[in-house]
Amino acid sequence: MKICMSASANSLGTPIDARYVRCPYFIIVDSETMQFEAIPNIFLSKRSNFVYKQ
């Protein structure tokens, strides 16, 4: 199974970033082989007017 996590750096041992939309990297891990791919968040530098209201 492949799992996607938000990350603060491009390595497997990095802490998960709590800001999923604004994280620097997404890490996709294959849970069977533990191989991973780090993908830079291309939207990190974009400004957004999105406001979450409960």
Backbone as JSON, one array per atom type, in Angstrom:
{
  "sequence": "MKICMSASANSLGTPIDARYVRCPYFIIVDSETMQFEAIPNIFLSKRSNFVYKQ",
  "N": [[0.84, -1.17, 0.0], [0.49, 2.24, -0.72], [1.31, 5.24, 0.92], [0.67, 8.63, 1.59], [2.32, 11.36, 3.03], [2.58, 14.48, 4.75], [5.5, 16.45, 4.89], [8.37, 17.98, 6.48], [10.85, 18.01, 5.35], [12.88, 16.42, 2.76], [13.3, 13.67, 3.34], [12.92, 10.31, 4.6], [13.02, 10.05, 7.37], [12.2, 12.43, 8.45], [10.2, 14.72, 10.46], [6.59, 14.62, 10.47], [4.72, 17.12, 8.85], [2.43, 19.31, 10.21], [0.92, 21.1, 8.78], [-0.72, 20.39, 6.25], [-1.45, 21.42, 3.69], [0.39, 23.48, 3.36], [2.88, 22.33, 3.59], [6.39, 21.69, 3.0], [7.14, 19.4, 1.53], [5.73, 16.41, 0.09], [5.66, 13.09, 1.01], [5.67, 9.98, -0.41], [5.19, 6.75, 0.52], [5.89, 3.34, 0.08], [4.46, 0.9, 1.82], [5.09, -1.78, 1.92], [7.64, -2.21, 0.81], [9.1, -0.12, 1.83], [10.21, 1.82, 0.25], [10.51, 5.17, -0.91], [9.28, 8.32, -2.17], [10.02, 11.67, -2.47], [8.2, 14.54, -2.96], [8.29, 17.81, -4.01], [6.26, 20.47, -2.77], [4.57, 22.21, -4.96], [2.8, 24.26, -4.67], [3.43, 25.68, -2.46], [4.59, 28.25, -2.42], [2.59, 29.8, -3.38], [0.08, 32.27, -2.93], [-2.88, 32.26, -0.99], [-6.33, 32.92, -0.64], [-7.96, 31.5, 0.88], [-9.99, 30.84, 3.63], [-10.63, 29.08, 6.51], [-13.58, 28.36, 8.1], [-15.43, 27.5, 10.94]],
  "CA": [[0.0, 0.0, 0.0], [1.24, 3.51, -0.75], [0.79, 6.22, 1.87], [1.2, 9.98, 1.37], [2.42, 12.14, 4.27], [3.17, 15.82, 4.64], [6.81, 16.41, 5.53], [9.09, 19.25, 6.54], [12.07, 17.86, 4.55], [12.7, 15.41, 1.72], [13.82, 12.36, 3.73], [11.93, 9.46, 5.26], [13.09, 10.21, 8.82], [11.8, 13.78, 8.84], [8.9, 14.78, 11.12], [5.4, 14.95, 9.67], [4.34, 18.52, 8.95], [1.01, 19.43, 10.56], [0.26, 21.98, 7.8], [-0.74, 19.55, 5.05], [-1.49, 22.21, 2.45], [1.56, 24.36, 3.31], [4.11, 21.59, 3.89], [7.38, 21.81, 1.93], [7.22, 18.17, 0.74], [4.85, 15.25, 0.29], [6.43, 11.86, 0.89], [4.86, 8.81, -0.72], [5.92, 5.58, 1.0], [5.33, 2.01, -0.17], [4.56, 0.26, 3.14], [5.62, -3.15, 1.81], [9.08, -2.18, 0.51], [9.64, 1.06, 2.5], [10.77, 2.77, -0.71], [9.74, 6.41, -0.84], [9.55, 9.39, -3.13], [9.73, 12.99, -1.92], [7.7, 15.43, -4.01], [8.16, 19.19, -3.52], [4.93, 21.07, -2.85], [4.69, 23.34, -5.9], [1.87, 25.32, -4.29], [3.89, 26.27, -1.21], [4.87, 29.68, -2.56], [1.39, 30.49, -3.87], [-0.76, 32.92, -1.92], [-4.25, 31.78, -1.04], [-7.3, 33.7, 0.13], [-8.82, 30.54, 1.54], [-10.14, 30.98, 5.09], [-11.45, 28.0, 7.04], [-14.47, 28.8, 9.18], [-16.23, 26.39, 11.49]],
  "C": [[0.9, 1.24, 0.0], [0.52, 4.52, 0.14], [1.46, 7.56, 1.58], [1.17, 10.73, 2.7], [2.97, 13.52, 3.95], [4.48, 15.81, 5.42], [7.49, 17.77, 5.5], [10.43, 19.2, 5.8], [11.88, 16.67, 3.6], [13.32, 14.04, 2.07], [12.77, 11.6, 4.54], [11.91, 9.67, 6.77], [12.65, 11.57, 9.33], [10.45, 13.77, 9.56], [7.77, 15.11, 10.14], [5.06, 16.41, 9.91], [2.84, 18.61, 9.18], [0.23, 20.28, 9.56], [0.23, 21.27, 6.45], [-0.69, 20.36, 3.76], [-0.24, 23.05, 2.28], [2.87, 23.64, 3.64], [5.09, 21.73, 2.73], [7.43, 20.59, 1.0], [6.06, 17.23, 1.06], [5.73, 14.03, 0.1], [5.47, 10.71, 0.67], [5.7, 7.58, -0.39], [5.17, 4.31, 0.62], [5.53, 1.23, 1.12], [5.12, -1.16, 3.07], [7.13, -3.15, 1.59], [9.82, -1.07, 1.25], [10.41, 1.97, 1.55], [9.89, 4.02, -0.67], [10.17, 7.37, -1.93], [9.13, 10.69, -2.46], [9.36, 13.93, -3.06], [7.58, 16.84, -3.43], [6.73, 19.7, -3.72], [5.03, 22.32, -3.73], [3.77, 24.5, -5.54], [2.3, 26.04, -3.01], [4.08, 27.78, -1.31], [3.66, 30.48, -3.06], [0.62, 31.11, -2.7], [-2.19, 32.41, -2.1], [-5.13, 32.68, -0.19], [-8.27, 32.79, 0.88], [-8.81, 30.76, 3.05], [-11.08, 29.88, 5.54], [-12.27, 28.53, 8.19], [-15.29, 27.61, 9.64], [-17.64, 26.85, 11.76]]
}
